[in-house]
Amino acid sequence: MGRRAGDLVPVDRGGDRRVLAMSNPGLDGAPFISSTLWAAVQYLQPHESAPPHRHTPAALRFVLDGEGVYTLVDGDPISMARGDLVLTPSWTFHEHHNPGDVPMMWLDVLDLPMVAALDAVFFEPGAAPEGGPDTGLGVGLDAGSKTDRGPVLRSAAERRWGAGAGLVPADTSGLPAHSPLLVYRRRDTDAALDALLEVEDAADVTVRFRDPVRDRDVMPTMRCEMRRVLPGTTTRRERQTGTRVSAVLDGSGTVVLNGESFDLSPGDVFVVPSWCTQQLYARSRLDVFTTSDSPVLEALGLHRTERVDV
């Protein structure tokens, strides 16, 4: 589907991104996956670029397939690979470039419906970097080092805040409202999930992406988590207030939502409405990324979650 869309729809047709937005039929024609979140699959072809812009709705990218793309967030270059989570906080300029020969597809989730409800949506286009968008040597790139997939990227945010093991710079003054770390790598997520499975001696574990400096979510409006369910495992039924949008990275299985079953395979995206019961069954090891509006509900004292007895 992504390749067909890439052939039929250029990046600049009707805007400056190629996305397949998910419109929930239960929202009376509104172009959102839920009443609080907007979701789409974005597709970037080889040697193609999506020009810079910024907007007040915050965005995140979870890479589903492909390699070699990099994004610039306020000029900071971030390489993107399958299973990586990349943040585009509110009002940061961002652009995407694919200097390689392989297309890439990722899940976009924005808090657009929330921001629109507050009448606070603003948008501004940006200027392309000198040297053109397809040189692979834009702002912040290490032009002296290349691989067969393009330039070596050296993200300042990742070098400063991505050391892990609880190590951050001593000076944490002047931090933004969002996490200063803008990319969370799949290798780190994998290691955390494997370690948790071992130490908990469990078959179903979840890790949460956090601000490395403060005890808070990566975004003021969105929570991000990764869940791993081992083969043959059926999870407890659970429900919570607020919306969850989930994407399958690896594995196959079934999700049961309010008693209705849906088969799952890599690349599938599903939405869990507020107070809808959810239960997973893994046929093979199932890795599911989820983002939700939980930080907003917690700030308002409206967040509630419970396990439901079978």
SULTA-V974275 format. One record per residue. N is the residue number from 1. RES is the residue in three letters. PHI is phi in radians with two decimals (999 if undefined). Layout:
((N & RES & PHI) (N & RES & PHI))
This chain:
((1 & MET & 999) (2 & GLY & -1.11) (3 & ARG & -1.11) (4 & ARG & -1.11) (5 & ALA & -1.10) (6 & GLY & -1.08) (7 & ASP & -1.30) (8 & LEU & -1.55) (9 & VAL & -2.13) (10 & PRO & -1.22) (11 & VAL & -1.02) (12 & ASP & -1.58) (13 & ARG & -1.41) (14 & GLY & 1.28) (15 & GLY & 2.74) (16 & ASP & -2.29) (17 & ARG & -2.46) (18 & ARG & -1.85) (19 & VAL & -2.35) (20 & LEU & -1.86) (21 & ALA & -1.36) (22 & MET & -1.80) (23 & SER & -1.85) (24 & ASN & -1.33) (25 & PRO & -1.13) (26 & GLY & -1.46) (27 & LEU & -1.89) (28 & ASP & 0.98) (29 & GLY & 1.57) (30 & ALA & -1.13) (31 & PRO & -1.45) (32 & PHE & -2.21) (33 & ILE & -1.41) (34 & SER & -2.66) (35 & SER & -1.26) (36 & THR & -2.11) (37 & LEU & -2.26) (38 & TRP & -1.93) (39 & ALA & -2.41) (40 & ALA & -2.75) (41 & VAL & -1.79) (42 & GLN & -1.81) (43 & TYR & -2.27) (44 & LEU & -2.19) (45 & GLN & -1.39) (46 & PRO & -1.00) (47 & HIS & 1.02) (48 & GLU & -2.17) (49 & SER & -2.33) (50 & ALA & -1.86) (51 & PRO & -1.19) (52 & PRO & -1.28) (53 & HIS & -2.81) (54 & ARG & -2.54) (55 & HIS & -2.72) (56 & THR & -1.24) (57 & PRO & -1.09) (58 & ALA & -1.40) (59 & ALA & -2.37) (60 & LEU & -2.36) (61 & ARG & -2.14) (62 & PHE & -2.07) (63 & VAL & -1.38) (64 & LEU & -1.67) (65 & ASP & -2.84) (66 & GLY & 1.74) (67 & GLU & -2.78) (68 & GLY & 1.60) (69 & VAL & -1.43) (70 & TYR & -2.28) (71 & THR & -2.09) (72 & LEU & -1.91) (73 & VAL & -2.01) (74 & ASP & 0.86) (75 & GLY & 1.50) (76 & ASP & -1.55) (77 & PRO & -1.43) (78 & ILE & -2.28) (79 & SER & -1.27) (80 & MET & -2.15) (81 & ALA & -2.47) (82 & ARG & -0.97) (83 & GLY & 1.53) (84 & ASP & -1.39) (85 & LEU & -1.91) (86 & VAL & -2.10) (87 & LEU & -1.72) (88 & THR & -2.21) (89 & PRO & -1.10) (90 & SER & -0.94) (91 & TRP & 1.12) (92 & THR & -1.83) (93 & PHE & -1.17) (94 & HIS & -2.59) (95 & GLU & -2.63) (96 & HIS & -2.22) (97 & HIS & -2.38) (98 & ASN & -2.13) (99 & PRO & -1.41) (100 & GLY & -1.65) (101 & ASP & -1.90) (102 & VAL & -2.08) (103 & PRO & -1.22) (104 & MET & -2.34) (105 & MET & -2.33) (106 & TRP & -2.50) (107 & LEU & -1.54) (108 & ASP & -1.77) (109 & VAL & -2.28) (110 & LEU & -2.18) (111 & ASP & -1.54) (112 & LEU & -0.94) (113 & PRO & -1.05) (114 & MET & -1.14) (115 & VAL & -1.15) (116 & ALA & -1.13) (117 & ALA & -1.11) (118 & LEU & -1.57) (119 & ASP & 1.00) (120 & ALA & -2.28) (121 & VAL & -1.49) (122 & PHE & -2.27) (123 & PHE & -2.44) (124 & GLU & -2.55) (125 & PRO & -1.28) (126 & GLY & -2.06) (127 & ALA & -1.66) (128 & ALA & -1.16) (129 & PRO & -1.16) (130 & GLU & -1.05) (131 & GLY & 1.70) (132 & GLY & 1.55) (133 & PRO & -1.29) (134 & ASP & -1.83) (135 & THR & -1.30) (136 & GLY & 1.33) (137 & LEU & -2.25) (138 & GLY & -1.36) (139 & VAL & -1.01) (140 & GLY & 1.45) (141 & LEU & -1.59) (142 & ASP & -1.52) (143 & ALA & -1.23) (144 & GLY & -1.49) (145 & SER & -2.44) (146 & LYS & -2.32) (147 & THR & -2.11) (148 & ASP & -1.25) (149 & ARG & -1.89) (150 & GLY & 2.09) (151 & PRO & -1.24) (152 & VAL & -1.39) (153 & LEU & -1.71) (154 & ARG & -2.27) (155 & SER & -1.27) (156 & ALA & -1.13) (157 & ALA & -1.11) (158 & GLU & -1.21) (159 & ARG & -1.19) (160 & ARG & -1.39) (161 & TRP & -2.01) (162 & GLY & -1.76) (163 & ALA & -1.17) (164 & GLY & 1.34) (165 & ALA & 0.95) (166 & GLY & 1.32) (167 & LEU & -1.76) (168 & VAL & -2.41) (169 & PRO & -0.99) (170 & ALA & -1.14) (171 & ASP & -1.57) (172 & THR & -2.00) (173 & SER & -1.31) (174 & GLY & 1.22) (175 & LEU & -1.32) (176 & PRO & -1.33) (177 & ALA & -1.21) (178 & HIS & -1.68) (179 & SER & -1.07) (180 & PRO & -1.27) (181 & LEU & -1.48) (182 & LEU & -1.76) (183 & VAL & -2.48) (184 & TYR & -2.10) (185 & ARG & -1.44) (186 & ARG & -1.05) (187 & ARG & -1.05) (188 & ASP & -1.25) (189 & THR & -1.13) (190 & ASP & -1.01) (191 & ALA & -1.10) (192 & ALA & -1.15) (193 & LEU & -1.15) (194 & ASP & -1.09) (195 & ALA & -1.14) (196 & LEU & -1.21) (197 & LEU & -1.01) (198 & GLU & -1.25) (199 & VAL & -1.26) (200 & GLU & -1.53) (201 & ASP & 0.86) (202 & ALA & -2.10) (203 & ALA & -2.00) (204 & ASP & -2.61) (205 & VAL & -2.35) (206 & THR & -2.36) (207 & VAL & -2.01) (208 & ARG & -1.96) (209 & PHE & -1.36) (210 & ARG & -2.20) (211 & ASP & -1.05) (212 & PRO & -1.23) (213 & VAL & -1.82) (214 & ARG & -2.06) (215 & ASP & -1.42) (216 & ARG & -2.73) (217 & ASP & -1.23) (218 & VAL & -1.20) (219 & MET & -2.29) (220 & PRO & -1.08) (221 & THR & -2.01) (222 & MET & -2.38) (223 & ARG & -1.80) (224 & CYS & -2.20) (225 & GLU & -2.48) (226 & MET & -2.21) (227 & ARG & -2.04) (228 & ARG & -2.18) (229 & VAL & -2.09) (230 & LEU & -1.33) (231 & PRO & -0.97) (232 & GLY & 1.44) (233 & THR & -1.65) (234 & THR & -1.93) (235 & THR & -1.41) (236 & ARG & -1.15) (237 & ARG & -1.32) (238 & GLU & -2.55) (239 & ARG & -2.68) (240 & GLN & -2.71) (241 & THR & -1.29) (242 & GLY & 1.56) (243 & THR & -1.75) (244 & ARG & -2.13) (245 & VAL & -2.02) (246 & SER & -2.14) (247 & ALA & -2.34) (248 & VAL & -1.48) (249 & LEU & -1.53) (250 & ASP & -2.41) (251 & GLY & 1.62) (252 & SER & -2.42) (253 & GLY & 3.01) (254 & THR & -2.45) (255 & VAL & -2.00) (256 & VAL & -1.97) (257 & LEU & -2.02) (258 & ASN & 0.87) (259 & GLY & 1.54) (260 & GLU & -1.77) (261 & SER & -1.67) (262 & PHE & -2.36) (263 & ASP & -1.25) (264 & LEU & -2.17) (265 & SER & -2.60) (266 & PRO & -0.96) (267 & GLY & 1.65) (268 & ASP & -1.23) (269 & VAL & -2.16) (270 & PHE & -2.42) (271 & VAL & -2.02) (272 & VAL & -1.98) (273 & PRO & -1.17) (274 & SER & -1.04) (275 & TRP & 1.11) (276 & CYS & -1.53) (277 & THR & -1.26) (278 & GLN & -2.28) (279 & GLN & -2.55) (280 & LEU & -1.98) (281 & TYR & -2.22) (282 & ALA & -1.82) (283 & ARG & -1.39) (284 & SER & -2.16) (285 & ARG & -0.96) (286 & LEU & -1.92) (287 & ASP & -1.95) (288 & VAL & -2.20) (289 & PHE & -1.57) (290 & THR & -2.39) (291 & THR & -2.14) (292 & SER & -2.56) (293 & ASP & -1.63) (294 & SER & -0.95) (295 & PRO & -1.01) (296 & VAL & -1.22) (297 & LEU & -1.14) (298 & GLU & -1.13) (299 & ALA & -1.12) (300 & LEU & -1.66) (301 & GLY & 1.27) (302 & LEU & -1.96) (303 & HIS & -1.40) (304 & ARG & -2.56) (305 & THR & -2.47) (306 & GLU & -2.73) (307 & ARG & -1.60) (308 & VAL & -1.88) (309 & ASP & -1.16) (310 & VAL & -1.26))
